[in-house]
Amino acid sequence: GDFTMDRLSWVNEELLFGEKPCIQQRGVRLYDGENKTSFDSGTLRLTSHRIVWDDEDQEGRTLSLPHALVQSLSESAATFTKSAKIVIHLHSAPSQRDPGPFVASTFNYIRLSYKKGGQAEFYDRYRQELAKRSWEIPAEPEKESGKTAATTSRMRAGIVGIERTMAEKKRRTDKQLSQAFQDLDALMDKVCFCEIFPL
């Protein structure tokens, strides 16, 4: 059968390599199909690679659903008695997967209930990220190249700084030498004057 909540896995909140944060919304409840779960109120984060649900009451109770498992999205508007929801229709679970809160489910979808609003914007951004398929693109080591560029920039700035300092030292030295020679010339003139006209 199709299992859905078993596709959510326990994770920490660290970003994956190449993953970029997009948007987050507080007060989101997870439903396994039509059934309420104990995942009652959490902060839902959308990234380029997955959604991450983080319990607002229990620290370390964090779940992840990769975009690769999402077949399609739909939404249901809020009514007087019900919050707006995003419905995530899912592919079959992979044979190799990380441990999660459920072993099996009778549903092939999960629902996200937005108790504090924000569903419409989240839905639009979620669709955009799914369309990009960023998780399929091999991640470039951007952080490394960025770090290298920053290091090069700092080194260049350092070299420029050293050059400036050396130029300033040379200027001061030249000025001091020039002053010293002027003083020496004045002293020599005085010596010559004294020899010609003894006091």
N, CA, C and O of each residue as an XYZ file, in Angstrom:
796
protein
N       0.823     -1.192      0.000
C       0.000      0.000      0.000
C       0.859      1.244      0.000
O       2.082      1.157      0.103
N       0.223      2.413     -0.116
C       0.942      3.686     -0.074
C       1.045      4.153      1.361
O       0.044      4.287      2.064
N       2.270      4.396      1.781
C       2.514      4.895      3.128
C       3.019      6.332      3.013
O       3.835      6.629      2.140
N       2.549      7.218      3.875
C       2.969      8.612      3.743
C       3.756      9.119      4.936
O       4.882      9.593      4.786
N       3.168      9.020      6.122
C       3.882      9.576      7.276
C       5.185      8.828      7.524
O       6.055      9.328      8.238
N       5.336      7.630      6.943
C       6.605      6.919      7.083
C       7.683      7.549      6.189
O       8.860      7.197      6.280
N       7.270      8.478      5.332
C       8.252      9.157      4.480
C       8.853     10.383      5.158
O       9.825     10.963      4.673
N       8.269     10.763      6.270
C       8.869     11.811      7.093
C       9.934     11.158      7.968
O       9.688     10.101      8.550
N      11.086     11.758      8.067
C      12.152     11.170      8.878
C      12.663     12.172      9.912
O      12.595     13.385      9.718
N      13.176     11.625     11.015
C      13.754     12.456     12.077
C      15.049     13.091     11.570
O      15.875     12.425     10.946
N      15.211     14.367     11.842
C      16.439     15.054     11.411
C      16.843     16.082     12.467
O      16.082     16.387     13.385
N      18.076     16.615     12.309
C      18.415     17.817     13.057
C      18.117     19.002     12.140
O      17.669     18.808     11.010
N      18.356     20.213     12.606
C      17.950     21.389     11.829
C      19.049     21.923     10.913
O      18.884     22.982     10.307
N      20.158     21.212     10.807
C      21.257     21.705      9.970
C      20.906     21.596      8.486
O      20.254     20.645      8.055
N      21.348     22.583      7.723
C      21.118     22.554      6.275
C      22.021     21.509      5.631
O      23.142     21.273      6.084
N      21.517     20.887      4.569
C      22.317     19.942      3.794
C      23.282     20.723      2.910
O      23.117     21.928      2.719
N      24.291     20.037      2.368
C      25.237     20.695      1.470
C      24.508     21.184      0.219
O      23.837     20.399     -0.450
N      24.631     22.455     -0.096
C      23.977     23.021     -1.277
C      22.535     23.435     -1.047
O      21.910     23.992     -1.949
N      21.987     23.179      0.143
C      20.587     23.502      0.441
C      20.453     24.979      0.824
O      21.311     25.534      1.511
N      19.360     25.605      0.366
C      19.142     27.029      0.657
C      17.784     27.208      1.343
O      16.786     26.657      0.879
N      17.733     27.971      2.443
C      16.443     28.240      3.103
C      15.594     29.193      2.272
O      16.124     30.075      1.596
N      14.260     29.015      2.322
C      13.365     29.846      1.505
C      12.372     30.648      2.344
O      12.348     31.878      2.286
N      11.550     29.939      3.127
C      10.469     30.599      3.864
C      10.102     29.718      5.056
O      10.340     28.510      5.031
N       9.525     30.313      6.096
C       9.048     29.499      7.217
C       7.737     30.063      7.756
O       7.433     31.244      7.585
N       6.965     29.190      8.411
C       5.676     29.592      8.964
C       5.435     28.845     10.275
O       5.607     27.628     10.348
N       5.035     29.586     11.306
C       4.736     28.981     12.605
C       3.297     28.476     12.649
O       2.471     28.832     11.808
N       3.014     27.639     13.647
C       1.645     27.183     13.886
C       1.101     26.227     12.850
O      -0.062     26.324     12.459
N       1.947     25.286     12.394
C       1.509     24.317     11.374
C       1.319     22.937     12.005
O       2.192     22.437     12.714
N       0.165     22.338     11.733
C      -0.142     20.991     12.230
C      -0.020     19.982     11.098
O      -0.372     20.280      9.957
N       0.481     18.780     11.413
C       0.612     17.717     10.414
C      -0.552     16.726     10.534
O      -0.907     16.286     11.628
N      -1.129     16.393      9.382
C      -2.168     15.351      9.311
C      -1.631     14.196      8.475
O      -0.999     14.413      7.442
N      -1.880     12.986      8.917
C      -1.602     11.804      8.100
C      -2.871     11.514      7.314
O      -3.786     10.863      7.818
N      -2.924     11.997      6.076
C      -4.177     11.897      5.316
C      -5.247     12.728      5.991
O      -5.104     13.943      6.128
N      -6.325     12.075      6.416
C      -7.422     12.767      7.093
C      -7.255     12.774      8.610
O      -8.003     13.446      9.322
N      -6.273     12.024      9.098
C      -6.134     11.850     10.546
C      -5.202     12.871     11.192
O      -4.113     13.146     10.688
N      -5.652     13.424     12.317
C      -4.781     14.299     13.105
C      -3.647     13.463     13.678
O      -3.798     12.262     13.903
N      -2.516     14.107     13.910
C      -1.384     13.418     14.546
C      -0.988     14.184     15.803
O      -1.566     15.224     16.119
N      -0.001     13.658     16.510
C       0.477     14.354     17.713
C       1.401     15.519     17.348
O       1.865     16.252     18.222
N       1.663     15.683     16.035
C       2.514     16.795     15.581
C       1.611     18.005     15.375
O       1.256     18.368     14.253
N       1.256     18.610     16.501
C       0.143     19.545     16.559
C       0.496     20.975     16.172
O      -0.276     21.641     15.481
N       1.651     21.448     16.609
C       1.994     22.843     16.334
C       3.501     22.999     16.201
O       4.246     22.850     17.170
N       3.933     23.301     14.989
C       5.366     23.441     14.759
C       5.667     24.525     13.753
O       4.770     25.057     13.099
N       6.943     24.844     13.639
C       7.396     25.785     12.614
C       7.782     24.972     11.385
O       8.612     24.065     11.458
N       7.165     25.311     10.254
C       7.447     24.595      9.006
C       8.392     25.443      8.161
O       8.101     26.596      7.846
N       9.527     24.851      7.802
C      10.524     25.557      6.995
C      10.593     24.929      5.608
O      10.645     23.707      5.464
N      10.591     25.774      4.606
C      10.754     25.332      3.225
C      12.177     25.651      2.789
O      12.659     26.768      2.982
N      12.851     24.660      2.196
C      14.183     24.889      1.638
C      14.169     24.472      0.165
O      13.136     24.064     -0.365
N      15.308     24.580     -0.474
C      15.425     24.166     -1.878
C      15.315     22.656     -2.041
O      15.069     22.168     -3.144
N      15.497     21.900     -0.935
C      15.553     20.441     -1.019
C      14.415     19.698     -0.300
O      14.176     18.523     -0.582
N      13.712     20.369      0.624
C      12.752     19.640      1.475
C      11.921     20.619      2.294
O      12.140     21.829      2.256
N      10.956     20.068      3.039
C      10.316     20.833      4.109
C      10.768     20.218      5.433
O      10.978     19.009      5.534
N      10.912     21.067      6.432
C      11.340     20.620      7.759
C      10.341     21.154      8.775
O      10.115     22.361      8.859
N       9.740     20.242      9.551
C       8.780     20.617     10.593
C       9.457     20.491     11.943
O       9.985     19.433     12.284
N       9.443     21.582     12.718
C      10.132     21.625     14.008
C       9.122     21.920     15.116
O       8.507     22.987     15.126
N       8.949     20.983     16.047
C       7.972     21.120     17.140
C       8.255     22.378     17.965
O       9.391     22.622     18.373
N       7.215     23.167     18.202
C       7.380     24.408     18.957
C       7.413     24.165     20.460
O       7.833     25.039     21.218
N       6.973     22.984     20.900
C       6.920     22.694     22.337
C       8.008     21.730     22.798
O       8.498     21.843     23.922
N       8.386     20.791     21.951
C       9.387     19.783     22.336
C      10.656     19.948     21.516
O      10.655     19.746     20.302
N      11.721     20.310     22.180
C      12.994     20.529     21.489
C      13.515     19.219     20.897
O      13.417     18.165     21.525
N      14.061     19.292     19.704
C      14.648     18.108     19.069
C      13.647     17.217     18.367
O      14.018     16.172     17.833
N      12.385     17.610     18.357
C      11.341     16.820     17.667
C      11.153     17.437     16.280
O      10.246     18.238     16.055
N      12.029     17.045     15.362
C      12.101     17.676     14.046
C      11.986     16.629     12.943
O      12.665     15.603     12.970
N      11.106     16.907     11.964
C      10.849     15.969     10.866
C      11.166     16.617      9.521
O      11.092     17.836      9.362
N      11.520     15.767      8.560
C      11.863     16.264      7.229
C      11.148     15.446      6.159
O      10.992     14.231      6.280
N      10.715     16.149      5.099
C      10.133     15.471      3.933
C      10.845     15.993      2.684
O      10.687     17.163      2.334
N      11.630     15.143      2.002
C      12.352     15.577      0.797
C      11.404     15.903     -0.354
O      10.383     15.239     -0.533
N      11.747     16.927     -1.130
C      10.943     17.289     -2.306
C      10.872     16.140     -3.319
O       9.896     16.016     -4.060
N      11.910     15.305     -3.342
C      11.962     14.204     -4.310
C      10.785     13.232     -4.130
O      10.429     12.520     -5.068
N      10.182     13.197     -2.938
C       9.067     12.281     -2.681
C       7.701     12.895     -2.996
O       6.675     12.220     -2.910
N       7.696     14.185     -3.365
C       6.424     14.887     -3.609
C       5.981     14.695     -5.060
O       6.715     15.000     -5.999
N       4.769     14.185     -5.213
C       4.202     13.978     -6.547
C       3.513     15.254     -7.035
O       3.726     15.690     -8.167
N       2.689     15.846     -6.173
C       1.997     17.093     -6.522
C       1.479     17.760     -5.243
O       1.480     17.163     -4.167
N       1.039     19.008     -5.389
C       0.455     19.764     -4.277
C      -0.947     20.211     -4.642
O      -1.245     20.457     -5.811
N      -1.806     20.315     -3.638
C      -3.102     20.968     -3.824
C      -3.390     21.738     -2.538
O      -2.686     21.572     -1.542
N      -4.402     22.560     -2.557
C      -4.703     23.349     -1.357
C      -6.193     23.376     -1.101
O      -7.005     23.244     -2.017
N      -6.537     23.550      0.169
C      -7.948     23.729      0.522
C      -8.054     24.996      1.362
O      -7.320     25.174      2.333
N      -8.976     25.869      0.976
C      -9.118     27.174      1.626
C      -9.685     27.019      3.034
O     -10.293     26.006      3.377
N      -9.467     28.043      3.823
C      -9.985     28.054      5.200
C     -11.501     28.261      5.190
O     -12.044     28.913      4.298
N     -12.172     27.695      6.192
C     -13.600     27.952      6.407
C     -13.740     28.536      7.810
O     -12.739     28.785      8.481
N     -14.978     28.757      8.256
C     -15.192     29.298      9.605
C     -14.657     28.365     10.679
O     -14.226     28.811     11.742
N     -14.686     27.077     10.398
C     -14.297     26.106     11.427
C     -12.965     25.411     11.134
O     -12.412     24.740     12.006
N     -12.453     25.568      9.922
C     -11.235     24.837      9.556
C     -10.150     25.773      9.025
O     -10.436     26.750      8.334
N      -8.908     25.455      9.361
C      -7.766     26.229      8.866
C      -7.478     25.869      7.413
O      -7.839     24.791      6.940
N      -6.816     26.798      6.714
C      -6.371     26.518      5.337
C      -5.334     25.406      5.365
O      -4.550     25.294      6.307
N      -5.339     24.591      4.326
C      -4.418     23.437      4.306
C      -3.733     23.296      2.943
O      -4.273     23.657      1.898
N      -2.519     22.755      3.013
C      -1.814     22.315      1.811
C      -1.813     20.796      1.850
O      -1.477     20.188      2.867
N      -2.193     20.188      0.728
C      -2.207     18.723      0.637
C      -0.999     18.296     -0.209
O      -0.826     18.757     -1.337
N      -0.173     17.413      0.353
C       1.014     16.928     -0.354
C       0.768     15.484     -0.783
O       0.687     14.582      0.050
N       0.650     15.279     -2.090
C       0.459     13.933     -2.636
C       1.846     13.342     -2.896
O       2.699     13.976     -3.518
N       2.054     12.127     -2.411
C       3.410     11.571     -2.365
C       3.626     10.343     -3.247
O       2.717      9.551     -3.494
N       4.882     10.222     -3.712
C       5.314      9.009     -4.398
C       5.458      7.877     -3.396
O       5.433      8.108     -2.187
N       5.606      6.669     -3.884
C       5.859      5.521     -3.010
C       7.162      5.731     -2.244
O       8.096      6.365     -2.734
N       7.202      5.191     -1.046
C       8.390      5.367     -0.206
C       9.578      4.611     -0.783
O       9.411      3.501     -1.289
N      10.781      5.194     -0.716
C      11.969      4.471     -1.178
C      12.275      3.301     -0.254
O      11.913      3.330      0.923
N      12.932      2.278     -0.770
C      13.245      1.102      0.057
C      14.246      1.451      1.158
O      14.165      0.935      2.272
N      15.194      2.339      0.826
C      16.161      2.784      1.832
C      15.741      4.158      2.339
O      15.720      5.118      1.569
N      15.409      4.265      3.613
C      15.017      5.572      4.150
C      15.415      5.675      5.615
O      15.604      4.672      6.304
N      15.535      6.914      6.066
C      15.913      7.166      7.464
C      14.728      6.896      8.384
O      13.578      6.964      7.950
N      15.001      6.588      9.664
C      13.908      6.332     10.616
C      13.007      7.553     10.781
O      13.462      8.696     10.759
N      11.696      7.269     10.950
C      10.719      8.343     11.136
C       9.692      7.954     12.184
O       9.830      6.915     12.830
N       8.661      8.776     12.362
C       7.688      8.548     13.445
C       6.686      7.430     13.169
O       6.100      6.881     14.102
N       6.484      7.086     11.888
C       5.485      6.078     11.546
C       6.093      4.988     10.675
O       6.958      5.250      9.839
N       5.629      3.765     10.885
C       6.075      2.643     10.060
C       5.223      2.571      8.793
O       5.732      2.272      7.713
N       3.920      2.847      8.933
C       3.026      2.716      7.778
C       1.811      3.618      7.931
O       1.506      4.106      9.020
N       1.119      3.830      6.798
C      -0.100      4.633      6.782
C      -1.007      4.104      5.679
O      -0.544      3.485      4.722
N      -2.311      4.358      5.827
C      -3.254      3.920      4.789
C      -3.487      5.014      3.753
O      -4.240      4.816      2.799
N      -2.840      6.175      3.935
C      -3.050      7.307      3.033
C      -1.852      7.517      2.114
O      -0.730      7.128      2.437
N      -2.107      8.140      0.959
C      -1.008      8.466      0.046
C      -0.761      9.981     -0.007
O      -0.195     10.505     -0.967
N      -1.195     10.650      1.033
C      -0.963     12.098      1.124
C      -0.899     12.523      2.585
O      -1.404     11.837      3.473
N      -0.269     13.662      2.810
C      -0.314     14.292      4.132
C      -0.852     15.702      3.952
O      -0.797     16.263      2.858
N      -1.369     16.266      5.031
C      -1.897     17.628      4.966
C      -1.174     18.509      5.981
O      -0.809     18.070      7.072
N      -0.982     19.752      5.588
C      -0.386     20.757      6.472
C      -1.473     21.769      6.799
O      -2.008     22.424      5.905
N      -1.798     21.894      8.077
C      -2.849     22.816      8.494
C      -2.212     24.082      9.075
O      -1.420     24.022     10.016
N      -2.577     25.230      8.491
C      -1.962     26.517      8.880
C      -2.871     27.243      9.865
O      -3.763     27.997      9.477
N      -2.621     26.995     11.156
C      -3.492     27.556     12.197
C      -3.286     29.050     12.372
O      -4.170     29.748     12.868
N      -2.116     29.547     11.964
C      -1.817     30.988     12.113
C      -1.714     31.696     10.764
O      -1.131     32.777     10.671
N      -2.286     31.083      9.707
C      -2.253     31.702      8.381
C      -0.916     31.488      7.680
O      -0.061     30.736      8.150
N      -0.755     32.167      6.544
C       0.486     32.073      5.780
C       0.503     30.957      4.755
O       1.518     30.727      4.098
N      -0.632     30.254      4.612
C      -0.691     29.079      3.728
C      -0.499     29.446      2.256
O       0.209     28.745      1.532
N      -1.127     30.544      1.806
C      -1.104     30.907      0.380
C       0.317     31.200     -0.098
O       0.740     30.701     -1.141
N       1.053     32.011      0.668
C       2.429     32.343      0.279
C       3.313     31.102      0.316
O       4.135     30.885     -0.575
N       3.135     30.284      1.364
C       3.927     29.060      1.490
C       3.660     28.122      0.303
O       4.586     27.522     -0.243
N       2.402     28.006     -0.083
C       2.011     27.137     -1.200
C       2.692     27.585     -2.499
O       3.223     26.762     -3.245
N       2.670     28.891     -2.759
C       3.296     29.424     -3.980
C       4.801     29.151     -3.996
O       5.355     28.721     -5.008
N       5.447     29.406     -2.866
C       6.892     29.197     -2.794
C       7.245     27.713     -2.887
O       8.248     27.342     -3.498
N       6.416     26.873     -2.279
C       6.620     25.419     -2.308
C       6.574     24.936     -3.764
O       7.438     24.174     -4.198
N       5.567     25.383     -4.505
C       5.445     24.997     -5.930
C       6.661     25.460     -6.732
O       7.165     24.731     -7.587
N       7.126     26.679     -6.448
C       8.306     27.212     -7.160
C       9.541     26.344     -6.913
O      10.288     26.024     -7.837
N       9.738     25.969     -5.641
C      10.919     25.165     -5.296
C      10.837     23.768     -5.914
O      11.850     23.224     -6.354
N       9.647     23.194     -5.946
C       9.479     21.878     -6.575
C       9.788     21.960     -8.074
O      10.392     21.048     -8.638
N       9.369     23.060     -8.715
C       9.596     23.234    -10.153
C      11.083     23.390    -10.479
O      11.534     22.977    -11.547
N      11.836     23.982     -9.564
C      13.285     24.198     -9.790
C      14.072     22.888     -9.775
O      15.082     22.756    -10.466
N      13.603     21.921     -8.984
C      14.267     20.615     -8.843
C      15.755     20.772     -8.455
O      16.628     20.078     -8.976
N      16.000     21.683     -7.547
C      17.379     21.984     -7.117
C      18.087     20.782     -6.513
O      19.309     20.666     -6.603
N      17.312     19.877     -5.890
C      17.927     18.724     -5.224
C      18.551     17.754     -6.227
O      19.358     16.904     -5.851
N      18.176     17.884     -7.511
C      18.745     16.999     -8.544
C      20.037     17.565     -9.143
O      20.776     16.859     -9.829
N      20.294     18.832     -8.876
C      21.485     19.482     -9.439
C      22.659     19.283     -8.484
O      22.560     19.615     -7.303
N      23.780     18.737     -8.992
C      24.944     18.567     -8.112
C      25.361     19.909     -7.529
O      25.521     20.895     -8.248
N      25.532     19.925     -6.225
C      25.853     21.185     -5.543
C      27.281     21.624     -5.832
O      28.230     20.855     -5.682
N      27.410     22.871     -6.249
C      28.744     23.455     -6.430
C      29.278     23.845     -5.060
O      28.510     24.265     -4.195
N      30.567     23.714     -4.853
C      31.123     24.126     -3.554
C      31.184     25.646     -3.423
O      32.256     26.244     -3.338
N      29.972     26.258     -3.410
C      29.885     27.727     -3.400
C      30.532     28.328     -2.167
O      31.217     29.349     -2.235
N      30.297     27.669     -1.031
C      30.832     28.221      0.212
C      32.354     28.275      0.168
O      32.982     29.222      0.641
N      32.937     27.196     -0.432
C      34.400     27.146     -0.511
C      34.920     28.241     -1.429
O      35.847     28.973     -1.084
N      34.288     28.344     -2.643
C      34.763     29.350     -3.585
C      34.522     30.741     -3.026
O      35.325     31.654     -3.219
N      33.387     30.890     -2.322
C      33.101     32.177     -1.686
C      34.143     32.504     -0.650
O      34.607     33.637     -0.526
N      34.504     31.448      0.108
C      35.514     31.624      1.160
C      36.857     31.978      0.536
O      37.579     32.848      1.022
N      37.181     31.266     -0.579
C      38.447     31.515     -1.271
C      38.475     32.946     -1.803
O      39.478     33.652     -1.698
N      37.318     33.358     -2.390
C      37.242     34.725     -2.922
C      37.412     35.746     -1.811
O      38.103     36.754     -1.958
N      36.750     35.446     -0.677
C      36.857     36.355      0.468
C      38.297     36.404      0.980
O      38.818     37.468      1.316
N      38.937     35.211      1.032
C      40.324     35.137      1.490
C      41.235     35.914      0.546
O      42.101     36.676      0.977
N      41.016     35.699     -0.785
C      41.808     36.417     -1.792
C      41.615     37.916     -1.646
O      42.562     38.699     -1.719
N      40.345     38.295     -1.435
C      40.031     39.715     -1.267
C      40.734     40.281     -0.045
O      41.299     41.374     -0.076
N      40.680     39.487      1.056
C      41.345     39.934      2.293
C      42.850     40.017      2.077
O      43.505     40.953      2.535
N      43.401     38.995      1.354
C      44.840     39.001      1.089
C      45.220     40.220      0.257
O      46.218     40.892      0.515
N      44.373     40.487     -0.771
C      44.645     41.638     -1.640
C      44.584     42.918     -0.826
O      45.435     43.800     -0.948
N      43.542     42.996      0.017
C      43.408     44.172      0.878
C      44.622     44.283      1.797
O      45.116     45.377      2.068
N      45.097     43.111      2.276
C      46.270     43.078      3.157
C      47.510     43.561      2.433
O      48.308     44.326      2.975
N      47.663     43.092      1.171
C      48.830     43.481      0.363
C      48.794     44.980      0.087
O      49.802     45.677      0.206
N      47.599     45.462     -0.288
C      47.439     46.898     -0.547
C      47.788     47.697      0.712
O      48.459     48.727      0.661
N      47.298     47.173      1.851
C      47.583     47.829      3.136
C      49.074     47.883      3.411
O      49.603     48.908      3.841
N      49.754     46.754      3.155
C      51.211     46.689      3.379
C      51.920     47.666      2.447
O      52.834     48.388      2.845
N      51.459     47.663      1.171
C      52.064     48.580      0.194
C      51.904     50.032      0.634
O      52.828     50.839      0.539
N      50.682     50.342      1.127
C      50.425     51.712      1.597
C      51.331     52.060      2.772
O      51.914     53.142      2.833
N      51.435     51.106      3.713
C      52.268     51.330      4.903
C      53.725     51.554      4.502
O      54.397     52.450      5.012
N      54.205     50.700      3.557
C      55.594     50.831      3.106
C      55.814     52.170      2.402
O      56.835     52.827      2.607
N      54.836     52.575      1.561
C      54.940     53.856      0.856
C      54.973     55.006      1.848
O      55.731     55.963      1.691
N      54.118     54.892      2.893
C      54.079     55.937      3.932
C      55.406     55.995      4.686
O      55.927     57.074      4.971
N      55.950     54.802      5.006
C      57.243     54.741      5.709
C      58.338     55.362      4.843
O      59.174     56.129      5.321
N      58.310     55.001      3.534
C      59.323     55.539      2.605
C      59.213     57.053      2.540
O      60.220     57.760      2.567
N      57.961     57.556      2.453
C      57.749     59.005      2.382
C      58.299     59.702      3.622
O      58.959     60.739      3.553
N      57.980     59.055      4.802
C      58.479     59.646      6.058
C      60.001     59.600      6.116
O      60.648     60.557      6.541
N      60.572     58.447      5.673
C      62.037     58.290      5.678
C      62.686     59.305      4.752
O      63.682     59.935      5.105
N      62.101     59.462      3.540
C      62.635     60.445      2.590
C      62.599     61.845      3.184
O      63.541     62.623      3.034
N      61.488     62.155      3.866
C      61.332     63.482      4.484
C      62.377     63.681      5.576
O      62.998     64.738      5.693
N      62.554     62.596      6.394
C      63.535     62.680      7.485
C      64.948     62.840      6.921
O      65.743     63.636      7.420
N      65.251     62.052      5.849
C      66.581     62.139      5.226
C      66.811     63.535      4.650
O      67.872     64.138      4.812
N      65.764     64.024      3.965
C      65.847     65.353      3.362
C      66.117     66.406      4.432
O      66.939     67.304      4.251
N      65.404     66.275      5.556
C      65.580     67.212      6.678
C      66.984     67.087      7.254
O      67.629     68.080      7.589
N      67.447     65.821      7.362
C      68.785     65.576      7.927
C      69.862     66.204      7.043
O      70.811     66.813      7.538
N      69.698     66.042      5.707
C      70.683     66.623      4.784
C      70.653     68.151      4.829
O      71.685     68.814      4.722
N      69.443     68.691      4.990
C      69.325     70.150      5.117
C      70.054     70.629      6.367
O      70.777     71.625      6.345
N      69.844     69.890      7.458
C      70.525     70.231      8.721
C      72.031     70.108      8.557
O      72.792     70.943      9.045
N      72.462     69.029      7.845
C      73.895     68.809      7.628
C      74.488     69.935      6.775
O      75.583     70.424      7.052
N      73.747     70.339      5.731
C      74.202     71.443      4.878
C      74.356     72.713      5.697
O      75.347     73.434      5.577
N      73.358     72.973      6.532
C      73.403     74.172      7.374
C      74.603     74.117      8.305
O      75.282     75.122      8.513
N      74.866     72.926      8.870
C      75.992     72.742      9.801
C      77.312     72.949      9.060
O      78.224     73.603      9.565
N      77.400     72.373      7.840
C      78.623     72.525      7.042
C      78.868     73.985      6.695
O      79.999     74.466      6.758
N      77.800     74.686      6.328
C      77.930     76.123      6.023
C      78.455     76.873      7.234
O      79.282     77.777      7.118
N      77.954     76.478      8.402
C      78.361     77.137      9.657
C      79.827     76.859      9.927
O      80.574     77.754     10.322
N      80.249     75.584      9.708
C      81.652     75.187      9.939
C      82.564     75.990      9.016
O      83.578     76.538      9.446
N      82.179     76.050      7.722
C      82.980     76.784      6.743
C      83.064     78.257      7.124
O      84.133     78.861      7.034
N      81.955     78.834      7.545
C      81.894     80.240      7.929
C      82.832     80.499      9.104
O      83.517     81.520      9.165
N      82.845     79.519     10.059
C      83.690     79.668     11.270
C      85.154     79.587     10.916
O      85.987     80.282     11.497
N      85.475     78.697      9.916
C      86.883     78.554      9.530
C      87.390     79.809      8.830
O      88.533     80.223      9.020
N      86.510     80.415      8.008
C      86.923     81.605      7.285
C      86.963     82.828      8.211
O      87.880     83.647      8.154
N      85.982     82.916      9.025
C      85.916     84.050      9.958
C      85.895     83.522     11.385
O      84.830     83.354     11.978
N      87.101     83.257     11.941
C      87.137     82.725     13.310
C      86.478     83.737     14.266
O      86.656     84.948     14.142
N      85.723     83.199     15.208
C      85.023     84.064     16.170
C      86.011     84.549     17.221
O      85.633     85.290     18.128
